[in-house]
Amino acid sequence: MLELSLDKRQLCDIQGRLFELALKSGYDSPTFIEAFMNSRAAECLDDTYDRLQWAGEEYILEELEEEIQKKLGAIGYEV
């Protein structure tokens, strides 16, 4: 079994709390998961170091919402 460092376990925890917050906020889980996994936020969390790794789940959700709104606006959806 792979042993995760404290930093990696903390990143797992923040991502778990982000998914819980998305569910509490009324997001459809499959849609949210796809949007998150294809987002800049997910990329930042997987990076060696990024400030977003130490932000709270509320802030990460706000960043993700802004990114999705920009993408939808860029392809002609009304946001």
Backbone as JSON Lines, residues from 0, in Angstrom:
{"i":0,"aa":"M","n":[0.84,-1.18,0.0],"ca":[0.0,0.0,0.0],"c":[0.89,1.24,0.0]}
{"i":1,"aa":"L","n":[0.5,2.21,-0.78],"ca":[1.24,3.46,-0.91],"c":[1.05,4.33,0.33]}
{"i":2,"aa":"E","n":[2.15,4.79,0.88],"ca":[2.09,5.69,2.02],"c":[2.1,7.13,1.5]}
{"i":3,"aa":"L","n":[1.1,7.91,1.88],"ca":[1.02,9.3,1.47],"c":[1.66,10.19,2.53]}
{"i":4,"aa":"S","n":[2.35,11.22,2.07],"ca":[2.93,12.19,2.99],"c":[1.81,13.01,3.61]}
{"i":5,"aa":"L","n":[2.14,13.74,4.65],"ca":[1.16,14.61,5.3],"c":[0.58,15.61,4.3]}
{"i":6,"aa":"D","n":[1.43,16.2,3.47],"ca":[0.95,17.16,2.46],"c":[-0.07,16.53,1.52]}
{"i":7,"aa":"K","n":[0.21,15.33,1.07],"ca":[-0.7,14.63,0.14],"c":[-2.03,14.29,0.85]}
{"i":8,"aa":"R","n":[-1.95,13.87,2.1],"ca":[-3.18,13.57,2.84],"c":[-4.01,14.83,3.04]}
{"i":9,"aa":"Q","n":[-3.35,15.96,3.27],"ca":[-4.08,17.23,3.44],"c":[-4.75,17.64,2.13]}
{"i":10,"aa":"L","n":[-4.09,17.39,0.99],"ca":[-4.71,17.69,-0.3],"c":[-5.92,16.79,-0.55]}
{"i":11,"aa":"C","n":[-5.83,15.53,-0.15],"ca":[-6.99,14.63,-0.25],"c":[-8.14,15.16,0.6]}
{"i":12,"aa":"D","n":[-7.82,15.62,1.8],"ca":[-8.84,16.14,2.71],"c":[-9.53,17.36,2.13]}
{"i":13,"aa":"I","n":[-8.77,18.3,1.59],"ca":[-9.37,19.52,1.05],"c":[-10.25,19.2,-0.16]}
{"i":14,"aa":"Q","n":[-9.82,18.24,-0.97],"ca":[-10.64,17.86,-2.12],"c":[-11.93,17.17,-1.67]}
{"i":15,"aa":"G","n":[-11.83,16.35,-0.63],"ca":[-13.04,15.72,-0.08],"c":[-14.02,16.75,0.45]}
{"i":16,"aa":"R","n":[-13.5,17.74,1.16],"ca":[-14.36,18.81,1.69],"c":[-14.95,19.64,0.55]}
{"i":17,"aa":"L","n":[-14.2,19.82,-0.54],"ca":[-14.72,20.54,-1.7],"c":[-15.9,19.8,-2.31]}
{"i":18,"aa":"F","n":[-15.79,18.48,-2.45],"ca":[-16.89,17.7,-3.0],"c":[-18.11,17.74,-2.07]}
{"i":19,"aa":"E","n":[-17.89,17.69,-0.77],"ca":[-19.0,17.8,0.18],"c":[-19.68,19.16,0.07]}
{"i":20,"aa":"L","n":[-18.89,20.22,-0.05],"ca":[-19.44,21.56,-0.17],"c":[-20.24,21.71,-1.47]}
{"i":21,"aa":"A","n":[-19.73,21.13,-2.55],"ca":[-20.44,21.2,-3.84],"c":[-21.81,20.51,-3.71]}
{"i":22,"aa":"L","n":[-21.84,19.37,-3.05],"ca":[-23.11,18.66,-2.85],"c":[-24.07,19.49,-2.0]}
{"i":23,"aa":"K","n":[-23.56,20.07,-0.91],"ca":[-24.4,20.92,-0.04],"c":[-24.89,22.16,-0.77]}
{"i":24,"aa":"S","n":[-24.11,22.62,-1.77],"ca":[-24.47,23.81,-2.54],"c":[-25.44,23.49,-3.66]}
{"i":25,"aa":"G","n":[-25.79,22.21,-3.81],"ca":[-26.8,21.83,-4.79],"c":[-26.26,21.43,-6.15]}
{"i":26,"aa":"Y","n":[-24.98,21.26,-6.29],"ca":[-24.42,20.85,-7.57],"c":[-24.68,19.37,-7.83]}
{"i":27,"aa":"D","n":[-24.98,19.05,-9.07],"ca":[-25.12,17.67,-9.5],"c":[-23.73,17.02,-9.47]}
{"i":28,"aa":"S","n":[-23.59,15.92,-8.76],"ca":[-22.26,15.33,-8.54],"c":[-21.52,14.98,-9.84]}
{"i":29,"aa":"P","n":[-22.12,14.21,-10.77],"ca":[-21.36,13.88,-11.99],"c":[-20.93,15.12,-12.78]}
{"i":30,"aa":"T","n":[-21.8,16.11,-12.85],"ca":[-21.47,17.34,-13.58],"c":[-20.36,18.1,-12.87]}
{"i":31,"aa":"F","n":[-20.46,18.19,-11.55],"ca":[-19.43,18.89,-10.79],"c":[-18.09,18.17,-10.91]}
{"i":32,"aa":"I","n":[-18.1,16.86,-10.78],"ca":[-16.85,16.09,-10.85],"c":[-16.17,16.32,-12.2]}
{"i":33,"aa":"E","n":[-16.93,16.25,-13.28],"ca":[-16.34,16.47,-14.61],"c":[-15.78,17.88,-14.74]}
{"i":34,"aa":"A","n":[-16.54,18.87,-14.28],"ca":[-16.07,20.26,-14.36],"c":[-14.81,20.45,-13.53]}
{"i":35,"aa":"F","n":[-14.79,19.89,-12.33],"ca":[-13.63,20.03,-11.46],"c":[-12.41,19.34,-12.05]}
{"i":36,"aa":"M","n":[-12.58,18.11,-12.5],"ca":[-11.43,17.34,-12.99],"c":[-10.81,17.95,-14.26]}
{"i":37,"aa":"N","n":[-11.58,18.77,-14.98],"ca":[-11.07,19.43,-16.17],"c":[-10.75,20.91,-15.93]}
{"i":38,"aa":"S","n":[-10.63,21.29,-14.68],"ca":[-10.44,22.69,-14.34],"c":[-9.0,23.04,-14.02]}
{"i":39,"aa":"R","n":[-8.74,24.34,-14.05],"ca":[-7.45,24.85,-13.63],"c":[-7.23,24.57,-12.14]}
{"i":40,"aa":"A","n":[-8.3,24.61,-11.36],"ca":[-8.2,24.35,-9.92],"c":[-7.65,22.94,-9.67]}
{"i":41,"aa":"A","n":[-8.16,21.95,-10.38],"ca":[-7.66,20.57,-10.21],"c":[-6.19,20.49,-10.63]}
{"i":42,"aa":"E","n":[-5.86,21.18,-11.69],"ca":[-4.46,21.21,-12.15],"c":[-3.56,21.81,-11.07]}
{"i":43,"aa":"C","n":[-4.01,22.89,-10.46],"ca":[-3.22,23.54,-9.4],"c":[-3.05,22.63,-8.19]}
{"i":44,"aa":"L","n":[-4.1,21.89,-7.85],"ca":[-4.01,21.0,-6.7],"c":[-3.04,19.84,-6.97]}
{"i":45,"aa":"D","n":[-2.87,19.48,-8.23],"ca":[-1.95,18.4,-8.59],"c":[-0.52,18.88,-8.79]}
{"i":46,"aa":"D","n":[-0.33,20.19,-8.81],"ca":[1.0,20.75,-9.05],"c":[1.9,20.5,-7.84]}
{"i":47,"aa":"T","n":[3.21,20.66,-8.04],"ca":[4.16,20.48,-6.95],"c":[3.86,21.46,-5.83]}
{"i":48,"aa":"Y","n":[3.66,22.72,-6.17],"ca":[3.24,23.7,-5.19],"c":[2.42,24.77,-5.88]}
{"i":49,"aa":"D","n":[1.3,25.1,-5.32],"ca":[0.46,26.19,-5.8],"c":[-0.31,26.75,-4.62]}
{"i":50,"aa":"R","n":[-0.5,28.05,-4.59],"ca":[-1.2,28.7,-3.47],"c":[-2.59,28.13,-3.26]}
{"i":51,"aa":"L","n":[-3.22,27.65,-4.32],"ca":[-4.57,27.11,-4.21],"c":[-4.62,25.85,-3.33]}
{"i":52,"aa":"Q","n":[-3.49,25.16,-3.22],"ca":[-3.43,23.95,-2.41],"c":[-3.72,24.24,-0.94]}
{"i":53,"aa":"W","n":[-3.5,25.46,-0.53],"ca":[-3.67,25.8,0.89],"c":[-4.85,26.73,1.13]}
{"i":54,"aa":"A","n":[-5.65,26.92,0.09],"ca":[-6.87,27.71,0.23],"c":[-7.98,26.82,0.78]}
{"i":55,"aa":"G","n":[-8.98,27.41,1.33],"ca":[-10.11,26.64,1.84],"c":[-11.02,26.19,0.71]}
{"i":56,"aa":"E","n":[-11.88,25.22,1.02],"ca":[-12.76,24.68,0.0],"c":[-13.74,25.73,-0.54]}
{"i":57,"aa":"E","n":[-14.14,26.7,0.3],"ca":[-15.04,27.75,-0.18],"c":[-14.36,28.58,-1.27]}
{"i":58,"aa":"Y","n":[-13.11,28.93,-1.05],"ca":[-12.37,29.72,-2.03],"c":[-12.16,28.92,-3.32]}
{"i":59,"aa":"I","n":[-11.82,27.65,-3.2],"ca":[-11.61,26.82,-4.39],"c":[-12.9,26.71,-5.18]}
{"i":60,"aa":"L","n":[-14.04,26.55,-4.5],"ca":[-15.32,26.48,-5.2],"c":[-15.62,27.78,-5.93]}
{"i":61,"aa":"E","n":[-15.33,28.92,-5.3],"ca":[-15.52,30.22,-5.96],"c":[-14.66,30.33,-7.21]}
{"i":62,"aa":"E","n":[-13.4,29.91,-7.12],"ca":[-12.49,29.94,-8.27],"c":[-13.04,29.07,-9.4]}
{"i":63,"aa":"L","n":[-13.53,27.9,-9.05],"ca":[-14.07,26.98,-10.04],"c":[-15.32,27.56,-10.7]}
{"i":64,"aa":"E","n":[-16.19,28.16,-9.91],"ca":[-17.4,28.79,-10.46],"c":[-17.04,29.89,-11.44]}
{"i":65,"aa":"E","n":[-16.06,30.72,-11.1],"ca":[-15.63,31.79,-12.0],"c":[-15.05,31.22,-13.29]}
{"i":66,"aa":"E","n":[-14.25,30.18,-13.19],"ca":[-13.66,29.56,-14.38],"c":[-14.75,29.0,-15.3]}
{"i":67,"aa":"I","n":[-15.73,28.35,-14.72],"ca":[-16.81,27.76,-15.53],"c":[-17.63,28.86,-16.2]}
{"i":68,"aa":"Q","n":[-17.92,29.94,-15.47],"ca":[-18.67,31.05,-16.06],"c":[-17.92,31.65,-17.24]}
{"i":69,"aa":"K","n":[-16.61,31.8,-17.12],"ca":[-15.81,32.34,-18.22],"c":[-15.84,31.4,-19.42]}
{"i":70,"aa":"K","n":[-15.73,30.1,-19.19],"ca":[-15.76,29.13,-20.28],"c":[-17.11,29.15,-20.98]}
{"i":71,"aa":"L","n":[-18.21,29.19,-20.2],"ca":[-19.53,29.21,-20.8],"c":[-19.76,30.5,-21.59]}
{"i":72,"aa":"G","n":[-19.27,31.62,-21.06],"ca":[-19.4,32.89,-21.78],"c":[-18.6,32.87,-23.08]}
{"i":73,"aa":"A","n":[-17.45,32.23,-23.07],"ca":[-16.6,32.17,-24.25],"c":[-17.2,31.34,-25.36]}
{"i":74,"aa":"I","n":[-18.08,30.38,-25.02],"ca":[-18.69,29.55,-26.07],"c":[-20.12,29.96,-26.36]}
{"i":75,"aa":"G","n":[-20.52,31.12,-25.86],"ca":[-21.8,31.69,-26.24],"c":[-22.98,31.36,-25.34]}
{"i":76,"aa":"Y","n":[-22.76,30.74,-24.21],"ca":[-23.84,30.5,-23.25],"c":[-24.05,31.76,-22.42]}
{"i":77,"aa":"E","n":[-25.3,32.03,-22.1],"ca":[-25.58,33.15,-21.22],"c":[-25.28,32.73,-19.79]}
{"i":78,"aa":"V","n":[-24.48,33.55,-19.1],"ca":[-24.11,33.21,-17.73],"c":[-24.76,34.14,-16.74]}
